[in-house]
Amino acid sequence: MKVLIPTPLRSYTGERHEVQADGATLAELLCDLDRRHPGIRFRMIDEQDAIRRHIRIFVNGDQVRRLDLPLRAS
């Protein structure tokens, strides 16, 4: 799936604004993203495995707060 990376996190992706990652849920996608770009997940997910309060994640244009959100390729 295509993942758009905001400017503050692009140092993890080699300054690329668009990368690929796979996963059946948002949590799986973020784990795959971290496997490909180490350290990026910790900037978005806290020690309690929740999305950090200051982070906004959008899936198909809708803001989401659940890591167990099922994903499908669009």
C-alpha positions in Angstrom: 0.0 0.0 0.0 1.1 3.5 -0.6 2.0 5.5 2.5 2.4 9.2 2.5 5.1 10.5 4.9 4.8 14.0 6.4 7.9 16.2 6.3 8.9 15.7 10.0 9.2 11.9 9.5 11.0 11.9 6.1 14.4 11.6 7.7 13.4 8.0 8.4 12.6 7.3 4.7 15.6 8.9 3.1 13.5 12.1 2.5 11.0 10.3 0.4 7.4 11.5 0.7 5.8 8.3 -0.5 6.8 4.7 0.5 5.3 1.2 0.3 4.2 -1.0 3.3 2.0 -4.0 3.7 -0.4 -5.2 6.4 -3.9 -6.4 7.0 -4.4 -3.9 9.8 -3.0 -0.5 10.6 -0.8 -2.1 13.3 0.7 -4.6 10.8 1.3 -1.9 8.3 3.1 0.2 10.9 5.3 -2.8 11.9 6.1 -3.4 8.2 6.9 0.3 7.7 9.2 0.2 10.7 10.9 -2.9 9.3 11.6 -1.0 6.1 12.4 2.3 7.8 13.7 1.6 11.4 12.6 4.0 14.1 9.6 5.5 12.4 7.0 3.6 14.3 8.2 4.8 17.7 7.7 8.4 16.5 4.0 7.6 15.9 3.2 4.9 18.6 3.8 5.2 22.3 5.0 2.7 24.9 1.4 1.6 25.6 1.0 0.7 21.9 -1.4 3.6 21.2 -1.2 6.3 18.6 0.6 9.3 20.1 -1.8 12.2 20.9 -0.1 14.6 18.6 0.0 12.2 15.6 -2.7 12.2 13.0 -3.1 9.1 10.8 -5.4 9.1 7.8 -6.7 6.1 5.9 -8.3 6.9 2.6 -8.9 10.5 3.8 -10.4 9.6 7.2 -8.5 10.2 10.4 -8.2 7.0 12.5 -7.2 6.3 16.1 -7.4 2.4 16.1 -4.4 0.2 15.4 -6.7 -2.8 14.8 -8.4 -1.0 11.9 -8.6 -3.5 9.0 -7.0 -2.2 5.8 -7.6 -3.1 2.2 -5.8 -2.0 -0.9 -7.8 0.7 -2.7 
